[in-house]
Amino acid sequence: MENLSHLMERASLWLTLLKSPASQLQFALIAVAFVIALLLDRRLRKWVTSALGDEGRATVKSITMRGSQRLILPLAMLLVVILFKAILAANELEVWLFDILVPLLLSLAFIRITVFLIRRAYTPSPLIRAWENIISTSIWLIVALHLLGVLPDIEALLNDLAITIGDKRVSVLDVIKVTVSIAVFLIVATWLSRTLENRVMNSRHLGISMRMALSKTIKIVLLSLAVLIALNSVGFDLTVLTVFGGALGVGLGLGLQRITSNFISGMILLYDRSIRPGDVITIGDRFGWVQELRARYVVVRDRDGVETLIPNENLITSEVTSWSHSDRAVRVKIKVQISYQDDPEEAMQVILQACEHPRVLNDPPVATRLMDFGDNGMNLEARVWINDPEAGVNGVRSDINLAIWKGFKEAGITIPYPQRDVHVVSQAGLETA
């Protein structure tokens, strides 16, 4: 309560000081400076936007110009404020408000450009843009309170607002410090992990699965270290985490078992390189190629353009057919039947010619076989190899079947219908029986 009363006294003194004519004159000039700066800001923003032009501009120029947009308003107002301050000082009038405003405007410009550069390290999104404004405004308010000399009183007041948990006293100030510390260390860790991930992903000496595994491991390790270092930096007792770890273990055993299983399965898939982005797989009745390996699931895209999210655990515990695990070459079988009245060797030559397809490999060569003698005709089979299973196999099969049909038509070879012999027993035979 003592800190609150002291803060109220300082606020009362500020209000009394602000009611003076000299202060009101400075407020009026500051309002005029803000209007002038706002007009300059709009005019210069239009010029910067037109200078950026098409989206295909150089990245460095784009970053520089967009960063400068955030400096226009505070710097324009700073110039006008300095001009008004010089006029008042020349006339021997009070300028104490301008003395406070000048460092505030400088700090605002510095904070805006710093937060903008930090945001460039992350993937742009509406959430990040919203946090950019919140962070910059919060930092600027802290600087303003420091320049006004009331920050120590506010810290003392927040420290008085506390609760006791066991033998530990936790105040609002402690919570704010922990939150800010964790946020700062997480930002640094995220930027560092993104830099290392880019280096790892651009490496030509590692496979794609190993690169993704290392990237995820680096990110997890750095973020975990960031949280631990942040807690330690504010004096948090890390031995408390042992109790938390036990509770977390119980939680994993009860409610988070499947999530943990999928996460661990995802790491296994990355490190043993059994499934890689670009692989063509069949799991259950799903056929497609692997788009992404995520921490919890794998994205598989089929020929219809539908993306299926398959939990990592399913890929570990279920049978998965990989069409491109060690070799992308896949054999396609085309079965056809001819009549017993036709020459099988001639039919096999027609099939060989029909298998001349852009996607069919010459090595291994196309093979035709007489497989067996069926009820209605002779069963032939063509065997061809392709090396692009992600494009599908039914397209090749359809084209070859169509070519076989045309070839058989020209050669007079027939594809038989099902045949059945029906023997009619006479009535006399039935009476004799």
C-alpha positions as CSV (number, residue, x, y, z in Angstrom):
1,M,0.0,0.0,0.0
2,E,2.9,2.3,0.7
3,N,4.1,1.9,-2.9
4,L,0.6,2.6,-4.2
5,S,0.3,5.8,-2.2
6,H,3.7,7.0,-3.3
7,L,2.7,6.3,-6.9
8,M,-0.5,8.2,-6.5
9,E,1.4,11.2,-5.1
10,R,3.7,11.3,-8.1
11,A,0.7,11.1,-10.4
12,S,-0.9,14.0,-8.6
13,L,2.3,16.1,-9.0
14,W,2.4,15.3,-12.7
15,L,-1.2,16.3,-13.1
16,T,-0.6,19.6,-11.3
17,L,2.4,20.3,-13.5
18,L,0.5,19.5,-16.7
19,K,-2.2,22.1,-15.9
20,S,0.3,25.0,-16.1
21,P,0.1,27.3,-19.2
22,A,3.6,26.4,-20.3
23,S,2.7,22.7,-20.3
24,Q,-0.5,23.4,-22.3
25,L,1.4,25.3,-24.9
26,Q,3.8,22.4,-25.3
27,F,0.9,20.0,-25.6
28,A,-0.6,22.1,-28.3
29,L,2.7,22.2,-30.2
30,I,3.1,18.5,-29.8
31,A,-0.4,17.9,-31.3
32,V,0.5,20.1,-34.2
33,A,3.8,18.2,-34.7
34,F,1.9,14.9,-34.7
35,V,-0.5,16.2,-37.4
36,I,2.4,17.4,-39.5
37,A,4.2,14.1,-39.0
38,L,1.1,12.2,-39.9
39,L,0.7,14.0,-43.2
40,L,4.4,13.5,-44.0
41,D,4.0,9.8,-43.1
42,R,1.2,9.3,-45.5
43,R,2.9,11.1,-48.4
44,L,6.2,9.3,-47.9
45,R,4.5,5.9,-47.5
46,K,2.8,6.4,-50.9
47,W,6.2,7.2,-52.4
48,V,7.9,4.1,-50.8
49,T,5.0,1.9,-52.0
50,S,5.4,3.2,-55.6
51,A,9.2,2.8,-55.3
52,L,8.8,-0.9,-54.4
53,G,6.9,-1.5,-57.7
54,D,6.4,-5.1,-58.7
55,E,6.8,-8.0,-56.3
56,G,9.8,-9.2,-58.3
57,R,12.0,-6.4,-56.9
58,A,15.3,-7.3,-55.3
59,T,14.8,-8.7,-51.8
60,V,17.4,-6.4,-50.1
61,K,15.7,-3.3,-51.6
62,S,12.3,-4.5,-50.6
63,I,13.4,-5.2,-47.0
64,T,15.1,-1.8,-46.8
65,M,12.2,0.1,-48.1
66,R,9.6,-1.7,-46.0
67,G,11.7,-1.2,-42.9
68,S,12.0,2.5,-43.6
69,Q,8.2,2.8,-43.7
70,R,8.2,2.1,-39.9
71,L,10.6,4.9,-39.3
72,I,8.8,7.7,-41.2
73,L,6.3,8.7,-38.5
74,P,8.6,8.8,-35.5
75,L,11.5,10.5,-37.4
76,A,9.2,13.0,-39.0
77,M,7.7,13.9,-35.7
78,L,11.1,14.0,-34.1
79,L,12.3,16.6,-36.7
80,V,9.2,18.8,-36.1
81,V,9.5,18.5,-32.3
82,I,13.2,19.5,-32.4
83,L,12.2,22.6,-34.5
84,F,9.5,23.6,-32.0
85,K,11.9,23.0,-29.1
86,A,14.5,25.3,-30.6
87,I,11.8,28.0,-31.1
88,L,10.6,27.7,-27.5
89,A,14.2,27.7,-26.1
90,A,15.1,30.8,-28.2
91,N,12.2,32.6,-26.5
92,E,13.2,31.3,-23.1
93,L,10.1,29.2,-22.6
94,E,9.8,25.8,-20.8
95,V,10.7,22.8,-22.9
96,W,10.6,20.0,-20.3
97,L,7.9,18.0,-22.2
98,F,10.0,18.2,-25.4
99,D,13.1,17.0,-23.4
100,I,11.1,13.8,-22.5
101,L,9.5,13.4,-26.0
102,V,12.8,13.5,-28.0
103,P,14.3,10.3,-26.4
104,L,10.8,8.7,-26.5
105,L,10.6,9.2,-30.3
106,L,14.2,8.0,-30.8
107,S,13.4,4.8,-28.7
108,L,10.2,4.3,-30.7
109,A,12.1,4.4,-34.0
110,F,14.7,2.0,-32.7
111,I,12.1,-0.4,-31.3
112,R,10.1,-0.4,-34.5
113,I,13.0,-1.3,-36.7
114,T,14.4,-3.9,-34.3
115,V,11.0,-5.7,-34.0
116,F,10.7,-5.5,-37.8
117,L,14.0,-7.2,-38.3
118,I,13.1,-9.8,-35.7
119,R,9.9,-10.5,-37.6
120,R,11.9,-11.1,-40.8
121,A,13.4,-14.2,-39.2
122,Y,9.9,-15.8,-39.1
123,T,7.4,-16.9,-41.6
124,P,5.0,-13.9,-42.1
125,S,1.5,-14.4,-40.7
126,P,-1.3,-12.2,-39.2
127,L,-0.5,-13.5,-35.7
128,I,3.2,-12.4,-36.0
129,R,2.2,-9.0,-37.3
130,A,-0.2,-8.6,-34.4
131,W,2.5,-9.6,-31.9
132,E,4.9,-7.1,-33.6
133,N,2.6,-4.2,-32.6
134,I,2.0,-5.6,-29.1
135,I,5.7,-6.1,-28.4
136,S,6.8,-2.7,-29.8
137,T,4.1,-0.9,-27.8
138,S,5.0,-2.7,-24.6
139,I,8.7,-1.9,-24.9
140,W,8.0,1.7,-25.7
141,L,5.7,2.0,-22.7
142,I,8.4,0.6,-20.4
143,V,10.9,3.1,-21.9
144,A,8.4,6.0,-21.4
145,L,7.8,5.0,-17.7
146,H,11.5,4.9,-17.2
147,L,12.1,8.3,-18.6
148,L,9.2,9.7,-16.5
149,G,10.8,8.2,-13.4
150,V,7.8,6.1,-12.3
151,L,9.1,2.7,-13.4
152,P,10.7,1.8,-10.0
153,D,7.4,2.6,-8.2
154,I,5.4,0.4,-10.6
155,E,7.9,-2.4,-10.1
156,A,7.6,-2.2,-6.4
157,L,3.8,-2.2,-6.7
158,L,3.8,-5.3,-8.8
159,N,6.2,-7.0,-6.4
160,D,3.8,-6.4,-3.6
161,L,1.0,-8.2,-5.5
162,A,2.0,-11.8,-4.7
163,I,0.8,-15.1,-3.5
164,T,2.6,-17.9,-1.5
165,I,2.8,-21.4,-2.9
166,G,4.3,-23.7,-0.4
167,D,7.5,-22.0,0.8
168,K,7.8,-19.9,-2.4
169,R,6.5,-16.4,-2.8
170,V,5.4,-15.6,-6.4
171,S,4.6,-12.0,-7.3
172,V,3.1,-10.5,-10.5
173,L,6.6,-9.0,-11.2
174,D,8.1,-12.5,-11.1
175,V,5.6,-13.8,-13.5
176,I,6.2,-10.9,-15.9
177,K,10.0,-11.4,-15.7
178,V,9.7,-15.1,-16.4
179,T,7.3,-14.5,-19.3
180,V,9.5,-11.9,-20.9
181,S,12.7,-13.9,-20.3
182,I,11.2,-17.0,-21.9
183,A,9.9,-15.0,-24.8
184,V,13.3,-13.4,-25.5
185,F,15.2,-16.6,-25.3
186,L,12.7,-18.4,-27.5
187,I,13.0,-15.7,-30.1
188,V,16.8,-16.1,-30.1
189,A,16.5,-19.9,-30.2
190,T,14.0,-19.8,-33.0
191,W,16.1,-17.5,-35.1
192,L,19.2,-19.6,-34.4
193,S,17.4,-22.9,-35.2
194,R,16.0,-21.5,-38.4
195,T,19.5,-20.4,-39.5
196,L,21.0,-23.9,-38.7
197,E,18.0,-25.6,-40.3
198,N,18.6,-23.7,-43.6
199,R,22.2,-24.7,-43.5
200,V,21.4,-28.4,-42.9
201,M,18.6,-28.5,-45.5
202,N,20.9,-27.0,-48.1
203,S,23.6,-29.6,-47.4
204,R,24.3,-31.9,-50.4
205,H,26.1,-34.5,-48.3
206,L,23.0,-35.7,-46.4
207,G,19.9,-37.4,-47.6
208,I,16.5,-35.6,-47.3
209,S,15.4,-37.8,-44.4
210,M,18.6,-37.2,-42.4
211,R,18.4,-33.4,-43.1
212,M,14.8,-33.3,-41.8
213,A,15.7,-35.4,-38.8
214,L,18.6,-33.1,-37.9
215,S,16.5,-30.0,-38.4
216,K,13.8,-31.1,-36.1
217,T,16.3,-32.3,-33.5
218,I,18.2,-29.0,-33.5
219,K,14.9,-27.1,-33.1
220,I,13.7,-29.2,-30.2
221,V,17.1,-29.0,-28.4
222,L,17.5,-25.3,-28.8
223,L,13.9,-24.5,-27.7
224,S,14.3,-26.7,-24.7
225,L,17.6,-25.1,-23.8
226,A,16.1,-21.6,-24.3
227,V,13.3,-22.4,-21.7
228,L,15.7,-23.8,-19.2
229,I,18.2,-20.9,-19.5
230,A,15.4,-18.4,-19.3
231,L,14.1,-20.0,-16.1
232,N,17.5,-20.1,-14.6
233,S,18.3,-16.5,-15.5
234,V,15.4,-15.2,-13.4
235,G,16.4,-17.4,-10.4
236,F,13.8,-20.2,-10.9
237,D,14.7,-23.4,-9.0
238,L,15.1,-26.0,-11.7
239,T,14.9,-28.8,-9.2
240,V,11.1,-28.1,-9.2
241,L,11.1,-29.5,-12.7
242,T,11.8,-33.0,-11.3
243,V,8.3,-33.0,-9.8
244,F,6.9,-31.6,-13.0
245,G,8.7,-34.3,-14.9
246,G,7.0,-37.0,-12.8
247,A,3.6,-35.5,-13.4
248,L,4.4,-35.2,-17.1
249,G,5.3,-38.9,-17.1
250,V,1.9,-39.8,-15.6
251,G,0.2,-37.6,-18.1
252,L,2.0,-39.2,-21.0
253,G,1.1,-42.7,-19.7
254,L,-2.6,-41.7,-19.4
255,G,-3.8,-39.1,-21.9
256,L,-0.8,-38.3,-24.2
257,Q,0.3,-41.8,-25.0
258,R,-0.8,-41.7,-28.7
259,I,0.6,-38.2,-29.2
260,T,3.9,-39.3,-27.8
261,S,3.9,-42.5,-29.8
262,N,3.3,-40.6,-33.0
263,F,6.1,-38.1,-32.1
264,I,8.6,-40.8,-31.4
265,S,7.5,-42.8,-34.5
266,G,8.1,-39.7,-36.5
267,M,11.7,-39.4,-35.2
268,I,12.3,-43.1,-36.0
269,L,11.0,-42.6,-39.6
270,L,13.3,-39.7,-40.1
271,Y,16.4,-41.4,-38.7
272,D,16.0,-44.8,-40.2
273,R,15.1,-43.2,-43.6
274,S,12.4,-45.9,-44.3
275,I,10.0,-43.2,-45.5
276,R,11.3,-40.1,-47.3
277,P,9.6,-37.2,-49.0
278,G,8.9,-38.1,-52.6
279,D,8.5,-41.8,-51.9
280,V,5.5,-43.6,-53.5
281,I,3.8,-45.8,-50.9
282,T,0.7,-47.9,-50.4
283,I,-0.7,-48.2,-46.9
284,G,-4.0,-50.0,-46.5
285,D,-6.1,-48.8,-49.4
286,R,-4.2,-45.5,-49.7
287,F,-1.8,-45.0,-52.6
288,G,0.2,-41.8,-53.2
289,W,3.5,-40.1,-52.7
290,V,4.9,-38.7,-49.5
291,Q,4.7,-34.9,-49.5
292,E,5.9,-34.0,-45.9
293,L,7.1,-35.7,-42.8
294,R,5.7,-33.9,-39.7
295,A,6.2,-34.5,-36.0
296,R,2.8,-36.2,-35.7
297,Y,1.8,-37.3,-39.1
298,V,2.9,-37.9,-42.7
299,V,1.2,-36.1,-45.6
300,V,0.4,-38.5,-48.5
301,R,-1.0,-37.1,-51.8
302,D,-2.8,-39.4,-54.1
303,R,-3.5,-39.1,-57.9
304,D,-6.8,-37.3,-57.2
305,G,-4.9,-34.4,-55.5
306,V,-6.3,-35.4,-52.1
307,E,-3.8,-35.2,-49.2
308,T,-4.2,-37.7,-46.4
309,L,-2.7,-37.2,-43.0
310,I,-1.5,-40.6,-41.8
311,P,-0.3,-40.8,-38.1
312,N,3.3,-41.8,-37.8
313,E,2.4,-44.7,-35.6
314,N,0.5,-46.3,-38.4
315,L,3.6,-46.3,-40.6
316,I,5.6,-48.0,-37.9
317,T,3.1,-50.7,-36.9
318,S,1.4,-51.4,-40.2
319,E,2.7,-53.0,-43.4
320,V,3.7,-50.3,-45.9
321,T,4.4,-51.0,-49.6
322,S,7.1,-48.6,-50.9
323,W,7.3,-48.4,-54.7
324,S,10.5,-46.4,-54.6
325,H,12.4,-47.2,-51.4
326,S,15.7,-48.4,-52.9
327,D,14.8,-48.4,-56.6
328,R,12.2,-46.4,-58.4
329,A,11.9,-49.0,-61.2
330,V,8.5,-50.8,-61.0
331,R,7.2,-53.7,-63.1
332,V,3.7,-53.5,-64.5
333,K,1.9,-56.7,-65.7
334,I,-0.7,-56.6,-68.5
335,K,-2.8,-59.7,-68.9
336,V,-4.7,-60.7,-72.0
337,Q,-6.4,-63.8,-73.3
338,I,-6.6,-65.1,-77.0
339,S,-8.6,-67.7,-78.7
340,Y,-7.3,-71.3,-79.2
341,Q,-7.7,-70.7,-82.9
342,D,-5.1,-67.9,-82.9
343,D,-1.3,-68.2,-83.1
344,P,0.2,-67.3,-79.7
345,E,3.6,-66.3,-81.1
346,E,2.0,-63.8,-83.5
347,A,-0.1,-62.4,-80.6
348,M,3.1,-62.0,-78.5
349,Q,4.7,-60.1,-81.3
350,V,1.7,-57.7,-81.5
351,I,1.9,-57.3,-77.7
352,L,5.6,-56.4,-77.9
353,Q,4.9,-53.7,-80.4
354,A,2.0,-52.4,-78.3
355,C,4.4,-52.0,-75.3
356,E,6.4,-49.3,-77.1
357,H,5.4,-46.5,-74.7
358,P,7.3,-43.3,-73.7
359,R,7.2,-44.3,-70.0
360,V,8.3,-48.0,-70.6
361,L,12.0,-48.7,-70.0
362,N,14.2,-50.4,-72.5
363,D,16.3,-51.9,-69.7
364,P,15.0,-54.3,-68.4
365,P,13.5,-55.2,-71.7
366,V,9.8,-55.9,-72.3
367,A,8.9,-59.6,-71.8
368,T,5.9,-61.5,-73.0
369,R,4.9,-64.9,-71.6
370,L,2.3,-67.6,-72.3
371,M,1.2,-68.2,-68.7
372,D,-1.4,-71.1,-69.0
373,F,-4.3,-72.5,-70.9
374,G,-7.6,-71.3,-69.6
375,D,-11.2,-72.6,-70.0
376,N,-11.9,-70.1,-72.8
377,G,-8.5,-69.4,-74.3
378,M,-4.7,-69.0,-73.8
379,N,-3.6,-66.5,-71.1
380,L,-0.7,-64.2,-72.2
381,E,1.1,-61.7,-70.0
382,A,3.3,-58.7,-70.9
383,R,5.8,-57.4,-68.3
384,V,7.1,-53.8,-68.6
385,W,9.2,-51.6,-66.3
386,I,8.7,-47.9,-65.5
387,N,10.7,-45.6,-63.2
388,D,8.1,-43.0,-62.4
389,P,5.6,-44.7,-60.1
390,E,4.5,-41.3,-58.7
391,A,2.8,-40.7,-62.1
392,G,0.7,-43.9,-61.6
393,V,0.7,-47.3,-63.2
394,N,-2.8,-47.4,-64.6
395,G,-2.1,-44.8,-67.2
396,V,0.6,-47.0,-68.7
397,R,-1.6,-50.1,-68.4
398,S,-4.5,-48.4,-70.2
399,D,-2.4,-47.1,-73.1
400,I,-0.9,-50.6,-73.7
401,N,-4.2,-52.3,-73.4
402,L,-5.6,-49.9,-76.0
403,A,-2.6,-50.6,-78.3
404,I,-3.0,-54.3,-77.9
405,W,-6.7,-54.1,-78.8
406,K,-5.9,-52.2,-82.0
407,G,-3.1,-54.6,-82.9
408,F,-5.2,-57.7,-82.4
409,K,-7.9,-56.1,-84.6
410,E,-5.5,-55.5,-87.4
411,A,-4.0,-59.0,-87.1
412,G,-7.3,-60.7,-86.8
413,I,-6.6,-62.1,-83.4
414,T,-9.7,-62.6,-81.2
415,I,-10.2,-62.2,-77.5
416,P,-12.6,-65.0,-76.6
417,Y,-15.9,-64.8,-74.7
418,P,-16.6,-67.2,-71.9
419,Q,-17.8,-70.5,-73.4
420,R,-19.8,-73.3,-72.0
421,D,-20.8,-76.6,-73.6
422,V,-24.5,-77.6,-72.9
423,H,-25.5,-81.2,-73.4
424,V,-29.2,-81.9,-73.8
425,V,-30.4,-85.3,-72.6
426,S,-33.4,-86.7,-74.6
427,Q,-36.7,-87.6,-72.9
428,A,-36.3,-91.2,-74.1
429,G,-32.9,-91.4,-72.3
430,L,-34.6,-90.2,-69.1
431,E,-37.4,-92.8,-69.3
432,T,-34.8,-95.6,-69.9
433,A,-32.8,-94.4,-66.8
